[in-house]
Amino acid sequence: MGSLLSAPVSRTKSLDDCQTSQTESCKRLKMTVSCDDNSRLISSLPDEISLQILARVPRICYLSMKLVAKNWKAALSSNEVYQLRKELGLTEEWLYILVKVERENTLMWLGLDPVSRKWQRLPPIPNVPPEEESSSTALIGSWMWNVLGSSVKIADYIRGWMGRRNVFERIRLCGCATGVVDGCLYVVGGFSTASAMKSVWRYDPCLNQWREVRSMTTGRAFCKTGLLNNKLYVVGGVNLNGGSLTPLLSAEVFDPCTEQWSEVPTMPFAKADLLAIDLLADMLKPMATGMTPYMGKLYVPQSLYCWPFFVDVGGQIYDPETNSWFEMPPGMGDGWPARQAGTKLSVIVGGDLFALEPSNSTDGAKIKRYDFLKDEWNIVVETVPVHDFTNSHSRYLLASLLGKVHVITKDADNNTTILQADLQDQTCPSTSRSSSTLASSSHGNASSSSASSSRGSFDLSEGEMNAWKVIARKNFGTAELVSCQSLNV
């Protein structure tokens, strides 16, 4: 035990690691106890008992506990502790949010423990070497960020042409996609000055470290990701070709056991009859606008775009068993709610597919659920209290956390707020809910929460309070929401 815990433990997994049986994992937990009390994790206790104690401590405390001693740091970074937590049923599901910090020209990850309502800032992704610059990408960078990263408005487009600073130069990994697989967080692709990148970064919550893994076969930005059968699928996105943006229909899949990428058949475009005229075919380009794993398959809605127009045109479904694509049912594809042009947000909760649909009003949106048998979308939440919906420059996000639908948005005071939907209360209007606890942070990587009214700055009506509960809040200044993922470790 002393030798095992005296050195940092790597979480890099080989194919043999993935094939290790649970019996062998349990054997590794039975570590040899050192006779020297000074080398023990806790004096006078066998290390097996000490590991049992450490495994029961909330994960939000691990960063501080790693500072106690070197052997504590090694133990809390080891697979053994997290395997033990899993066997004891003590895994914790956290929400991870990626934000764009304008004043620092960086992307920043933060993790939220929804139980303690404390935040933890993740270490930054190591520097990505800049590639050859191209002056033609300056206007394209501003255009793409406005189209796919924020609300689409003609004013944004004009501002880009009036000399807005190049997003590619200012923000590394602009247009990156995110995903989770095998207990780790992944950042895929994005732009680096003159090109779309192939690079892939993995964050290991056990080590609290980023590591670059094998690159994709194709450089892409603004692609869509999905987890299926413990593999990370990537489809679509855009690339830079001769200074112009080219939508991609190619797809590939990452196996974390082998750390290898494999090609997936190119996603077809079934609505080609809409482009019978050559002029339309040159102007309107098909692109993937979302991806959701549902009922053992990957569902990818599609759109046709030619700035500033986006046309919803159904979508495609990928079946991993047959390694083939087929057309999405018409009610599902044509009715899939769009958060904004070029982006369709959806989550799976309890086996059901939910999506968020914008509203024409200044404040509000709707949550819809897909009925597979009837091939139709039905409203399950009439009002999502999104502040200043039509004019917001920040994105809002949809997440599945702790078995419930969550919306991440900004309130009137510029606070990033996590809203939890209670769909059962929404379907039973007679059920009422008392005011909930707000969480806000004070400073540092992990911050404490404070109690407040669930109304916050949203001015919720009584009916809306029955459906929504604010579970956390933090002020990140003018930072824009980019992406979010939930991870159970």
Secondary structure as GFF3:
##gff-version 3
##sequence-region A 1 489
A	DSSP	alpha_helix	2	5	.	.	.	ID=ss1
A	DSSP	alpha_helix	15	18	.	.	.	ID=ss2
A	DSSP	alpha_helix	22	29	.	.	.	ID=ss3
A	DSSP	three_ten_helix	37	39	.	.	.	ID=ss4
A	DSSP	alpha_helix	47	55	.	.	.	ID=ss5
A	DSSP	three_ten_helix	59	61	.	.	.	ID=ss6
A	DSSP	alpha_helix	62	65	.	.	.	ID=ss7
A	DSSP	alpha_helix	70	76	.	.	.	ID=ss8
A	DSSP	alpha_helix	79	87	.	.	.	ID=ss9
A	DSSP	beta_strand	93	101	.	.	.	ID=ss10
A	DSSP	beta_strand	106	113	.	.	.	ID=ss11
A	DSSP	beta_strand	118	121	.	.	.	ID=ss12
A	DSSP	alpha_helix	137	149	.	.	.	ID=ss13
A	DSSP	alpha_helix	154	161	.	.	.	ID=ss14
A	DSSP	alpha_helix	167	170	.	.	.	ID=ss15
A	DSSP	beta_strand	177	181	.	.	.	ID=ss16
A	DSSP	beta_strand	184	188	.	.	.	ID=ss17
A	DSSP	beta_strand	191	192	.	.	.	ID=ss18
A	DSSP	beta_strand	195	196	.	.	.	ID=ss19
A	DSSP	beta_strand	200	204	.	.	.	ID=ss20
A	DSSP	beta_strand	209	213	.	.	.	ID=ss21
A	DSSP	beta_strand	224	228	.	.	.	ID=ss22
A	DSSP	beta_strand	231	235	.	.	.	ID=ss23
A	DSSP	beta_strand	238	241	.	.	.	ID=ss24
A	DSSP	beta_strand	244	247	.	.	.	ID=ss25
A	DSSP	beta_strand	251	255	.	.	.	ID=ss26
A	DSSP	beta_strand	260	264	.	.	.	ID=ss27
A	DSSP	three_ten_helix	272	275	.	.	.	ID=ss28
A	DSSP	alpha_helix	278	283	.	.	.	ID=ss29
A	DSSP	beta_strand	285	288	.	.	.	ID=ss30
A	DSSP	beta_strand	292	294	.	.	.	ID=ss31
A	DSSP	beta_strand	297	306	.	.	.	ID=ss32
A	DSSP	beta_strand	309	319	.	.	.	ID=ss33
A	DSSP	beta_strand	324	327	.	.	.	ID=ss34
A	DSSP	alpha_helix	330	335	.	.	.	ID=ss35
A	DSSP	beta_strand	346	349	.	.	.	ID=ss36
A	DSSP	beta_strand	352	358	.	.	.	ID=ss37
A	DSSP	beta_strand	365	371	.	.	.	ID=ss38
A	DSSP	beta_strand	376	381	.	.	.	ID=ss39
A	DSSP	three_ten_helix	389	391	.	.	.	ID=ss40
A	DSSP	beta_strand	397	401	.	.	.	ID=ss41
A	DSSP	beta_strand	404	410	.	.	.	ID=ss42
A	DSSP	beta_strand	415	421	.	.	.	ID=ss43
A	DSSP	alpha_helix	423	427	.	.	.	ID=ss44
A	DSSP	alpha_helix	462	467	.	.	.	ID=ss45
A	DSSP	beta_strand	468	475	.	.	.	ID=ss46
A	DSSP	beta_strand	480	488	.	.	.	ID=ss47
###
